[in-house]
Each structure stands twice: as structure tokens, then as C-alpha cells.
Amino acid sequence: MQTMEFDLAGAPARSAKVANATGAANATNVTNVTNSANAAAIKRAAWPLPPADAASSPAAVQARRLSKRFGANLILDQLNIDIGAGEFVALLGRSGSGKTTLLRALAGLDRITSGTLDVPQARAAVFQEPRLMPWKRAWRNVTLGMKLERTRERALQALEEVGLAHRENAWPATLSGGEAQRVALARALLREPQLLLLDEPFAALDALTRIRMHQLILTLWRRHRPAVLLVTHDVDEAVLLADRVLVLEQGRIVADITIAQPRPRSAERGEFQRVRSQLLQLLGVDLEPAAADGAAGNGDDHADDADHARADAPFAPSFNLSIARS
């Protein structure tokens, strides 16, 4: 772990170089946390801390009182966050809430105005655009910015993990959207990150390709066990993939929901719909009464119970919601 402190001028007390998925090295630190809020109206708290169970596993990310300004605009407001080693966390928020600013800070791409954070040295990021160099073949894009022994062999191993070994010599212009994102994922994996940052990497993909990418990212996460922070606007995607879902509002984390449903998850289950409904309400989406009733589990609970009974597994509450209130 590297620890960094920032003063109000944004100058780090200590700095270290970190590699991201594009091969760049930057001085950095990181942030986020569980905060104050009411689902209807956000109440500001001085410095709310993450839930107690966040400390149950070693932290890959720990940030305290993290703030980021762009001129007079306060984008991140004394954020606190813990992400456990090997934990999969999704970050939701309205446009302009600071999601990408937080991710870029974690990646070391943006300097934080003030606060402290601990992050792993080994980090990698995958963005909505694959960010491939059009004049380099697929395997050379995987090793971009890296000096390795057996460079091509290592690149082919990474491409094989994402199912693209047969496209090693392809030019980026000949790759489909899903293939290009898999090359970007292979580039991230080659860096053996302890923290993998995903900034809406599936947003531009068609529905079927997105489902395949969801399956792939879970497979790679289970195999390599990095901590993952997924920034997304897709509530269903967050609930399908993550161990915890955080909601960011006005530069602060206003809700932290633990998803205890076993994987693979189904959007048709009543528990899934209840979590989805809760998150949509936190994001300011007014549900139609009929939709809300359905999300509350009317008519779905029996199907859920039957499914669990067939699996000879007891039914347990599938999520825990904690909202800090001032």
C-alpha cells in the first residue's frame, strides 16, 4: 500500500509512481466513503465513516476526508471509503456526481485537493473507450508502456484469458466493440493489479455483448481476485456484479448496500427487484406504483422461496442497506 496526504493546495506530502492500464505512470492517491443522507433529501454530515463491517477484510483502498475542486466547484466533498482486498464494489450516481473524478483520483490520473488515502501500487484502469493505439496490433496494445521479458508470450497469455488469442495480430480498426474492450481488459490484467478500476467499460456495447462481458469480468475477477471498483449508470449491472453498491451524491457517498445474493444472480428474483427499486429511489427515479409493487416482491417471493427450496438452501435476506443520517 502507498499512503498519500494532500494539503488544501493539492500538493502531496509524498508521491509515488503508479502504472495504469494505458501504461502511463503518475503520482497519486485515492478516495471515497459511506456518508450522510436521506433518500429524499441529502443531509450533510461532517465526516461520516464507512460501516463497521468494512474493516472485516484487509483494505485495498482506504480514503479519509478526500476532497477535489475544479476552480470554485467542489466535486468530491470530504469523501471516506474502504474497499476490501478482493472485493467487487460498484459506484452509482447521477451525472455530475463525481464518479469519474473519484475513479481518476484512484487511478492516479487526477490530483486530489485535500485528504489522505491508501491505495495499492499495482493499479489498472479500463475506460468506456478501449483507448487502443490504431497503429499497433492487438498484442502490442496489450503490452503498451511495459518493459517485459517474453513480451509477446505474456501478451498472448493475457489475450487467451479474454478469449482473443486468435486475434493477436489484428489491427484495432478490425476489432468489434466487444473485442476492443477485451484487449483493454487483457492490457489491465497483464499489470497484475491489486486494484482494477472500471469506468463504464460496457456502456457502448450491445445488449448481448454486454452480457458476455459481465460473465467474462466475473470470471477474471474470481481468477485473479483484485479489488474492483466499477463506475456505472446501470443499476441492474451494479446489482448483478457487485458485492457492495455505493451511491454518490453531491460529492459524498450517501448509501452503501451490501448484496448478499449468491451468484449467478437473476434480475427476475424478488430480492433483486427490491434492491433495484431501492437504488433507483436513491438516484431520484420515481417508480410507477405497479412497478414499485412488483419490486416489493408481490407474487415473486413464492418463486424465490421455491427456487431456494429446490436448492435445499435456507432463504436469507439478500442485502443490507446502510444510510448514514445526520
C-alpha positions in Angstrom: 0.0 0.0 0.0 1.1 3.6 -0.5 -0.2 6.3 1.7 -0.6 9.8 0.5 -1.6 13.0 2.1 -2.7 16.2 0.4 -2.9 19.7 1.8 -5.5 22.2 0.7 -3.4 23.4 -2.2 -3.4 19.9 -3.6 0.3 19.2 -3.0 1.1 15.7 -1.9 3.2 15.2 1.2 4.7 12.1 -0.5 4.3 10.8 -4.1 4.9 7.6 -5.9 4.6 6.4 -9.5 1.8 4.1 -10.4 1.0 2.3 -13.6 -2.4 2.4 -15.1 -3.9 0.4 -18.0 -2.6 2.8 -20.6 0.9 2.3 -19.4 1.3 5.8 -18.0 2.8 6.5 -14.6 1.5 9.2 -12.4 1.9 10.4 -8.8 -1.4 9.8 -6.9 -3.7 8.8 -4.1 -7.4 7.9 -3.6 -10.8 8.3 -2.0 -14.4 7.7 -1.1 -16.8 6.5 1.8 -20.1 5.9 3.4 -21.8 9.2 4.2 -24.8 11.0 5.3 -28.2 11.1 3.6 -31.8 10.8 3.4 -33.3 9.1 0.3 -35.4 12.1 -0.3 -33.1 14.9 0.8 -29.4 14.7 1.4 -28.3 15.9 4.8 -24.7 16.9 5.2 -22.6 15.3 7.9 -19.2 16.5 9.0 -17.2 13.3 8.3 -19.2 10.0 8.3 -17.1 6.9 8.4 -17.6 3.6 6.5 -19.8 0.9 8.1 -18.1 -1.2 10.7 -18.0 -4.4 8.6 -15.9 -2.6 6.0 -12.9 -3.3 8.2 -13.5 -7.0 8.3 -11.2 -7.6 5.4 -7.8 -6.0 4.6 -8.4 -2.7 2.8 -7.2 -2.4 -0.8 -8.4 1.2 -0.7 -8.8 3.5 2.3 -9.6 7.2 1.9 -10.4 9.8 4.5 -11.8 13.3 4.1 -11.0 13.3 0.4 -11.9 16.5 -1.5 -11.5 17.6 -5.1 -12.1 21.1 -6.5 -12.1 22.3 -10.1 -11.8 26.0 -9.6 -14.7 27.1 -7.4 -16.6 23.8 -7.9 -16.4 21.2 -5.1 -16.7 17.8 -6.8 -15.7 15.5 -4.0 -16.6 16.7 -0.5 -14.6 15.0 2.3 -15.2 11.6 1.0 -14.4 8.4 3.0 -14.2 5.0 1.5 -12.9 1.5 2.2 -12.7 -1.3 -0.4 -11.5 -4.7 0.9 -8.9 -6.7 -0.8 -10.6 -8.8 -3.5 -13.9 -7.0 -3.0 -16.1 -6.1 -6.0 -17.7 -2.7 -5.5 -20.0 -0.8 -7.9 -20.4 3.0 -7.8 -23.7 4.6 -8.9 -24.6 8.3 -9.1 -26.3 10.8 -11.3 -24.4 12.6 -14.0 -22.0 15.2 -12.5 -22.0 13.5 -9.0 -18.2 12.9 -9.2 -18.0 9.2 -10.1 -15.3 9.5 -12.8 -13.4 12.2 -10.8 -13.2 9.7 -7.9 -12.1 6.9 -10.2 -9.4 9.1 -11.9 -8.1 10.0 -8.5 -7.9 6.3 -7.5 -6.0 5.6 -10.8 -3.6 8.4 -10.1 -4.7 10.5 -13.1 -6.1 13.5 -11.2 -4.6 15.2 -8.2 -6.8 15.5 -5.1 -7.2 18.8 -3.4 -7.1 17.5 0.2 -7.3 14.3 2.2 -5.5 11.1 2.8 -5.7 7.7 1.1 -4.1 4.3 0.9 -4.0 2.5 -2.5 -2.1 -0.4 -3.9 0.9 0.3 -6.1 -0.4 -2.1 -8.7 -3.4 -0.5 -10.3 -5.0 -0.7 -13.7 -8.0 1.1 -15.3 -10.3 0.3 -18.2 -12.4 3.1 -19.6 -15.6 3.3 -21.7 -13.4 3.7 -24.8 -10.8 0.9 -25.3 -8.1 3.5 -25.9 -6.1 1.3 -28.3 -3.3 2.7 -30.4 -4.6 2.3 -34.0 -1.1 1.8 -35.4 -0.3 -1.1 -33.1 -1.6 -4.7 -33.4 -3.7 -6.2 -30.7 -0.9 -7.9 -28.8 1.3 -4.7 -28.9 -1.6 -2.8 -27.4 -1.7 -5.2 -24.5 2.0 -4.5 -23.7 1.8 -0.8 -24.3 4.1 1.1 -21.9 5.5 -2.0 -20.4 9.1 -3.5 -20.5 8.8 -7.2 -20.1 10.7 -10.4 -20.7 9.0 -12.7 -23.2 6.8 -9.7 -24.2 4.8 -11.4 -26.9 4.3 -14.6 -24.9 3.0 -12.6 -22.0 0.7 -10.7 -24.2 -0.7 -13.9 -25.8 -1.4 -15.3 -22.3 -3.4 -12.3 -21.4 -5.3 -12.3 -24.7 -6.0 -16.0 -24.2 -7.6 -15.2 -20.9 -10.1 -12.9 -22.5 -10.7 -15.3 -25.5 -8.8 -13.3 -28.1 -5.6 -15.3 -28.7 -6.7 -15.8 -32.3 -6.8 -12.0 -32.8 -3.3 -11.3 -31.6 -2.2 -9.7 -34.9 -5.5 -7.8 -35.6 -5.4 -4.1 -36.1 -7.7 -2.1 -33.7 -9.9 -0.9 -36.6 -10.8 -4.5 -37.4 -12.0 -5.4 -33.9 -15.6 -5.2 -32.8 -16.5 -3.1 -29.8 -16.5 -6.1 -27.5 -13.2 -7.4 -28.9 -11.6 -4.0 -28.4 -12.7 -3.9 -24.8 -11.3 -7.4 -24.2 -8.0 -6.2 -25.5 -8.2 -3.3 -23.0 -9.0 -5.9 -20.2 -6.0 -8.0 -21.3 -3.8 -4.9 -21.0 -5.1 -4.3 -17.5 -4.6 -7.9 -16.4 -1.0 -8.0 -17.6 -0.2 -5.5 -15.0 -1.4 -7.9 -12.3 -3.4 -5.2 -10.5 -4.4 -5.3 -6.9 -7.0 -2.7 -7.7 -8.9 -2.8 -11.0 -10.8 0.4 -11.9 -13.6 0.1 -14.5 -15.2 3.3 -15.8 -18.4 2.3 -17.6 -16.5 -0.2 -19.8 -19.6 -1.9 -21.1 -21.8 1.2 -21.8 -21.2 1.4 -25.5 -21.7 -2.4 -26.1 -24.9 -4.0 -27.4 -27.0 -6.0 -25.0 -25.8 -9.5 -25.9 -22.1 -8.4 -25.9 -22.6 -6.7 -22.5 -24.0 -10.0 -21.0 -20.9 -11.8 -22.3 -18.6 -9.1 -20.9 -20.4 -9.4 -17.5 -19.7 -13.1 -17.4 -16.0 -12.5 -18.5 -15.3 -9.9 -15.9 -16.7 -12.1 -13.1 -14.6 -15.0 -14.4 -11.4 -12.9 -14.4 -12.2 -11.4 -11.0 -12.6 -14.8 -9.5 -9.4 -16.0 -11.1 -7.2 -13.0 -10.1 -9.1 -11.6 -7.1 -8.2 -7.9 -7.4 -10.3 -5.3 -5.6 -12.6 -3.9 -8.3 -14.4 -0.5 -8.4 -16.9 -0.4 -11.2 -18.4 3.0 -12.1 -21.7 2.6 -13.9 -25.1 4.3 -14.6 -26.7 0.8 -15.0 -28.4 -0.2 -11.7 -29.1 -3.7 -12.9 -25.4 -4.1 -13.9 -24.3 -3.0 -10.4 -26.6 -5.4 -8.6 -25.7 -8.3 -10.9 -21.9 -7.9 -10.5 -21.0 -6.3 -7.2 -20.5 -7.3 -3.5 -21.5 -3.8 -2.5 -23.1 -0.9 -4.3 -22.3 2.7 -3.3 -24.4 5.7 -4.3 -22.6 9.0 -4.8 -24.5 12.3 -4.5 -23.1 15.8 -4.4 -19.6 14.6 -3.9 -20.4 12.2 -1.0 -21.4 8.6 -0.6 -25.0 8.6 0.6 -25.7 4.9 0.7 -23.8 1.6 1.0 -25.7 -1.5 0.1 -24.3 -5.0 0.6 -25.5 -7.5 -2.0 -25.6 -10.9 -0.3 -27.4 -12.8 -3.1 -25.4 -15.8 -4.4 -24.0 -15.7 -7.9 -25.1 -16.1 -10.6 -27.9 -13.6 -10.0 -31.2 -13.2 -11.8 -33.0 -9.9 -12.4 -36.3 -11.8 -12.2 -36.0 -12.6 -8.5 -37.9 -10.6 -6.0 -34.9 -9.8 -3.8 -33.0 -8.4 -6.9 -36.0 -6.2 -7.7 -36.2 -4.9 -4.2 -32.6 -3.8 -4.2 -33.0 -2.3 -7.7 -36.1 -0.3 -6.5 -34.2 1.0 -3.5 -31.3 2.1 -5.6 -33.5 3.8 -8.2 -35.2 5.7 -5.5 -31.9 6.8 -4.1 -31.0 8.0 -7.6 -34.2 10.1 -7.8 -36.2 7.8 -10.1 -39.9 7.8 -9.2 -41.3 4.3 -9.8 -44.8 3.8 -11.1 -47.0 2.3 -8.3 -47.4 -1.0 -10.2 -43.6 -1.2 -10.8 -43.0 -0.4 -7.1 -45.4 -3.1 -6.0 -43.7 -5.6 -8.3 -40.3 -4.6 -7.0 -41.6 -5.0 -3.4 -41.9 -8.7 -4.2 -45.7 -9.2 -4.6 -46.0 -12.5 -6.4 -42.3 -13.1 -6.7 -41.4 -14.2 -3.2 -43.1 -17.6 -3.7 -41.0 -18.2 -6.8 -37.9 -17.2 -4.9 -38.7 -19.5 -2.0 -39.4 -22.4 -4.4 -36.0 -21.8 -6.0 -34.2 -21.8 -2.7 -36.2 -24.9 -1.6 -35.2 -26.8 -4.7 -31.6 -25.9 -3.9 -32.0 -27.1 -0.3 -30.7 -23.8 0.9 -32.3 -21.6 3.5 -33.6 -18.2 2.4 -31.7 -15.3 3.8 -32.1 -11.5 3.4 -30.1 -10.8 0.3 -29.0 -7.2 1.0 -28.2 -4.9 3.8 -28.8 -1.2 3.4 -27.0 1.4 5.5 -27.6 5.1 5.0 -25.9 7.5 7.3 -28.1 10.2 8.6 -27.1 13.4 10.2 
